Amino acid sequence: MNLRPLHFFFGILFSLVVTTSAFAGTGFVESPLWLYPETPKEGETVTLSALFRNSEKYTLSGTVLFYDGDVLLDEEVIRIAPGGVATASTSFRIGAGSHDFRASVGGLSELSTTGKVVPLALPLESATMRKLVVTKETPISKLTAQVKSASDTSTDTDSGNSPVLAQVGVFEDAIVSVIPEPIKETTSRVTENVEAWREEQVGVFSASRDEAKRDSQEHSMKVAASKVKKETLSPSDRFVDGPWSTIKSIVFTILVFLFSLPVLFYITAGILAFLILRFIIRRIVRGVRGAKDSYHQSHIPRAPSI
């Protein structure tokens, strides 16, 4: 006896029972709120969505309101046909800290076939999701993420994490946990200002590089035209403008490369800061030693003259 048709029939029946029980009743579906991406980073654009069903005989209309705690994020008007579902969404840049997202529906009403609007009250008109904690980005965490991304793209393993990266994460957590909050906030503000200045300089240096390249090309065309016309260029045009444009183009290209890579930029800045501090400290030490030697020489008793 062939049992495949029977299995197929009971499978369809089971699916209908599950679907009917999952969507029984008007309101938010089970686990109605979801966030994309699920584990966002600070400053990343996320989308919060809610799914609402209409199990009534008439069309429903209302407004879905999204909250983060007591703060209203956004609201969206929905209109759902009988037996249908509707999705309401809002997108925003998420900040660091704890987030308690929820959604509620207001002004819910039925629109009958005669055009009569009837307010509708539901026993549960709100939906929540698990609390989400977004960690604050630090220079160390950004560097760790860059190292991990480079490791993921360069290795073809299933694990994705190496013992070295695990140690880096432990090292980062240990450092961040012992830093006082005022110092963290001050460091974060300084880092944000430095990052904004670095990104601004990338644009400035890129524009200067492009301008220097145009000047160099114009000079080359000018020299070529003078050869065709058998004209003599001035020493400034021949030996200053062209080489100077080429030098500026090379210098600004190096600066764009340096400022475009955060890791290279901070390493270079650290080396320069170290050299400057060492120079200052050496000057101070020399000054102190010179003052000490002068003091001792001035207080050495001299032999009386005969």
C-alpha positions in Angstrom: 0.0 0.0 0.0 1.4 3.4 -1.0 1.3 5.7 2.0 2.8 8.8 0.4 -0.6 10.4 -0.5 -1.8 9.9 3.1 1.4 11.4 4.5 1.0 14.4 2.2 -2.6 14.9 3.3 -1.7 14.8 7.0 1.2 17.1 6.4 -1.0 19.8 4.8 -3.5 19.4 7.6 -0.9 19.8 10.3 0.5 23.0 8.5 -3.0 24.5 8.4 -3.5 23.8 12.1 -0.2 25.3 13.1 -0.7 28.4 10.9 -4.2 28.9 12.2 -3.1 28.7 15.9 -0.1 31.0 15.3 -2.3 33.7 13.8 -5.4 33.3 16.0 -6.7 36.6 17.2 -6.1 40.2 16.2 -2.9 41.9 17.4 0.8 41.5 17.3 2.1 38.1 16.3 4.2 36.0 18.6 7.7 37.5 19.0 6.5 40.5 16.9 9.5 42.8 17.2 12.8 42.1 15.5 15.9 44.2 14.9 18.3 44.1 12.0 21.1 43.6 12.5 20.5 41.7 15.6 23.8 42.7 17.3 24.5 46.2 16.0 27.5 48.4 16.8 27.4 51.9 18.1 26.4 54.4 15.4 25.2 51.7 13.0 21.9 52.2 11.2 19.3 49.6 12.4 15.8 48.7 11.4 13.1 47.9 14.0 10.0 46.1 12.7 6.7 44.9 14.0 4.2 42.5 12.5 0.4 43.0 13.2 -2.4 40.7 12.1 -6.1 41.3 11.4 -8.3 38.3 12.2 -11.5 40.5 12.1 -14.2 40.5 9.4 -13.5 44.1 8.3 -10.5 46.2 7.4 -8.5 47.6 10.3 -6.5 50.8 10.5 -4.4 52.2 13.2 -1.0 53.6 14.1 2.0 51.6 15.3 4.3 53.5 17.7 7.9 52.5 18.4 9.5 53.3 21.7 13.0 52.9 23.3 12.0 52.9 26.9 9.8 56.0 27.2 11.3 57.8 24.2 9.1 57.8 21.1 11.2 56.7 18.1 8.7 56.8 15.2 5.1 56.0 14.3 3.6 54.5 11.2 0.0 54.2 10.0 -1.1 50.7 9.0 -4.2 49.5 7.1 -4.9 45.7 7.1 -7.4 43.8 5.0 -9.4 41.0 6.8 -7.3 38.0 7.5 -4.1 39.9 6.5 -0.9 41.1 8.2 1.0 44.3 7.9 4.6 45.2 8.8 5.6 48.6 10.3 9.3 49.5 10.4 11.5 52.4 11.4 15.2 53.0 10.9 17.7 55.0 13.0 21.3 55.2 14.2 21.7 53.3 17.5 23.7 54.6 20.3 25.7 52.9 23.0 24.0 51.7 26.2 21.0 49.7 27.2 17.9 49.7 24.9 14.4 48.5 25.8 12.4 48.5 22.5 8.7 48.1 22.4 5.8 48.8 20.0 2.1 49.7 20.7 -0.9 50.3 18.4 -3.2 53.3 18.9 -6.3 54.5 17.3 -7.3 51.0 16.1 -10.6 50.9 14.4 -12.7 48.7 12.0 -14.0 50.0 8.7 -17.2 48.1 7.8 -18.5 47.5 4.3 -21.0 50.3 4.9 -18.2 52.8 5.6 -18.9 52.9 9.3 -15.8 53.3 11.5 -15.9 51.4 14.8 -13.2 51.7 17.5 -11.6 48.4 18.4 -10.1 47.5 21.8 -7.7 44.6 22.2 -6.6 42.9 25.4 -3.0 43.2 24.3 -2.0 46.2 22.2 1.7 46.3 22.8 4.8 44.2 22.0 8.2 44.0 23.5 11.6 42.4 22.8 14.6 41.4 24.9 16.7 44.2 26.2 19.7 45.1 24.0 23.0 46.4 25.2 25.3 48.1 22.7 28.9 48.5 23.8 30.6 51.8 23.2 33.2 51.8 20.5 36.8 52.5 21.6 40.0 52.8 19.6 41.1 49.4 20.9 37.8 47.8 19.9 38.0 49.3 16.5 41.5 48.1 16.1 40.5 44.6 17.3 37.6 44.6 14.7 40.0 45.6 11.9 42.4 42.8 12.9 39.6 40.3 13.1 38.2 41.3 9.8 41.7 41.0 8.2 42.1 37.6 9.8 38.7 36.4 8.6 39.5 37.4 5.0 43.0 35.9 5.1 42.1 32.6 6.7 39.9 29.8 5.3 38.9 28.2 8.6 35.5 27.4 10.0 36.3 28.8 13.5 36.8 32.4 12.4 38.6 33.2 15.8 42.2 32.6 16.6 43.8 32.3 20.1 45.6 35.6 19.4 42.4 37.5 18.7 40.8 35.9 21.9 43.8 37.2 23.9 43.3 40.7 22.3 39.7 40.7 23.3 40.6 39.7 26.9 43.3 42.4 26.9 40.8 45.0 25.7 38.2 44.1 28.3 40.8 44.2 31.1 42.0 47.7 30.1 38.5 49.2 29.6 37.2 47.8 32.9 39.8 49.5 35.0 39.5 52.9 33.3 37.3 55.4 35.2 34.2 56.6 33.4 35.3 60.3 33.3 38.5 59.3 31.6 36.6 57.1 29.2 34.2 59.9 28.3 37.1 62.4 27.8 39.0 59.9 25.7 36.0 59.2 23.6 35.4 62.9 22.9 39.0 63.5 22.1 39.0 60.4 19.8 35.9 61.6 18.0 37.4 65.0 17.5 40.6 63.5 16.1 38.6 61.2 13.8 36.6 64.1 12.5 39.7 66.1 11.9 41.5 63.1 10.2 38.5 62.5 7.8 38.4 66.2 7.0 42.1 66.3 6.2 41.7 63.3 3.9 39.3 65.5 1.8 41.6 68.5 1.9 44.7 66.5 0.9 42.7 64.7 -1.9 41.6 68.1 -3.3 45.2 69.4 -3.1 46.6 66.3 -4.7 44.1 66.5 -7.6 45.0 70.2 -8.1 48.7 69.4 -8.1 48.1 66.7 -10.7 46.2 69.1 -12.9 49.0 71.7 -12.6 51.6 69.1 -13.6 49.5 68.0 -16.6 49.1 71.6 -17.7 52.8 72.2 -17.4 53.5 69.1 -19.5 51.1 70.4 -22.2 52.7 73.8 -22.0 56.2 72.4 -22.5 55.0 70.2 -25.4 53.3 73.2 -27.0 56.4 75.3 -26.7 58.5 72.6 -28.4 56.0 72.5 -31.3 55.9 76.3 -31.6 59.7 76.5 -31.0 59.2 78.9 -28.2 61.5 79.4 -25.3 60.0 79.1 -21.8 61.2 81.1 -18.9 63.5 79.4 -16.3 60.6 79.6 -13.8 58.3 77.7 -16.1 61.0 75.1 -17.0 62.7 74.4 -13.7 60.2 75.5 -11.0 56.6 75.1 -11.9 56.7 71.6 -13.3 59.0 69.9 -10.7 57.2 71.8 -7.9 53.8 70.5 -9.1 55.2 66.9 -9.2 56.6 67.2 -5.7 53.3 68.5 -4.3 51.4 65.7 -6.0 53.7 63.1 -4.5 53.6 64.7 -1.0 49.8 65.0 -1.0 49.4 61.4 -2.3 51.5 60.1 0.7 49.4 62.2 3.1 46.1 60.9 1.7 47.4 57.3 2.0 48.6 58.0 5.6 45.4 59.8 6.8 43.0 57.3 5.0 44.3 54.3 7.1 43.4 54.8 10.8 45.8 52.2 12.1 48.7 53.7 10.1 47.7 57.2 11.1 47.6 56.5 14.8 50.9 54.6 14.7 52.6 57.5 13.0 51.0 60.0 15.4 52.2 57.9 18.3 55.8 57.7 17.0 55.8 61.5 16.4 54.4 62.2 19.9 57.1 59.9 21.3 59.9 61.7 19.5 58.6 65.1 20.5 58.3 64.1 24.1 61.7 62.6 24.1 63.2 65.8 22.6 61.4 68.0 25.3 62.5 65.7 28.1 66.1 65.8 26.9 66.1 69.5 26.8 64.6 69.8 30.3 67.2 67.3 31.6 70.1 69.2 29.9 68.7 72.5 31.3 68.5 71.1 34.9 72.0 69.6 34.6 73.4 72.9 33.3 71.8 74.9 36.1 73.1 72.4 38.7 76.6 72.6 37.2 76.5 76.4 37.2 75.3 76.4 40.8 78.1 74.2 42.0 80.7 76.2 40.1 79.5 79.4 41.6 79.7 78.0 45.1 83.1 76.4 44.9 85.5 78.3 47.2 88.3 79.9 45.3 91.9 80.1 46.6 92.9 83.5 47.8 95.2 85.4 45.5 98.8 86.1 46.8 
